[in-house]
Amino acid sequence: MLSALYHPQLSDCRRLFLRNYEVLINIGVYEFEKKGEQRLMINVDLYIPLAVSTPTHDQLDEVVDYDFIRDTIAKLMARGHIQLQESLCDDIVRAMLAHPHVRAARVSTMKPDVYPDCEGVGVEVFSIKEGV
């Protein structure tokens, strides 16, 4: 996959990522999906300007913490049943972009247990904050 860091608006950024975060979530439009949780794999890339993410004292408060990503996803999932992966991806991207230091975000979700003959089905969305 070509990195979005090649995008001209992101050339001064570092990429912070969360890979293959496996969660159990109540998601889906079909009745059988509404009766229980299913596995979902979540991937997040955040693009953060080096000017606000380069630590000078090697301290956690100088960077965007990975816990921000996980905690934000947990809060979104706690709202209850989600019909579509597209909706979840859009909500996660919006929440990531709400962080003052995040310039852009890429989020993908994948249901790995839908079809036996493929790795999974999913959605990916990429967004850059307007006005940067």
Sequence and secondary structure as in RCSB ss.txt:
>XXXX:A:sequence
MLSALYHPQLSDCRRLFLRNYEVLINIGVYEFEKKGEQRLMINVDLYIPLAVSTPTHDQLDEVVDYDFIRDTIAK
LMARGHIQLQESLCDDIVRAMLAHPHVRAARVSTMKPDVYPDCEGVGVEVFSIKEGV
>XXXX:A:secstr
   GGGSGGGTTEEEEEEEEEEEEE B SSGGGGGS EEEEEEEEEEEEHHHH  SS  GGGS  HHHHHHHHHH
HHTT  BS HHHHHHHHHHHHHTSTT  EEEEEEEETTS TTSS EEEEEEEE TT 
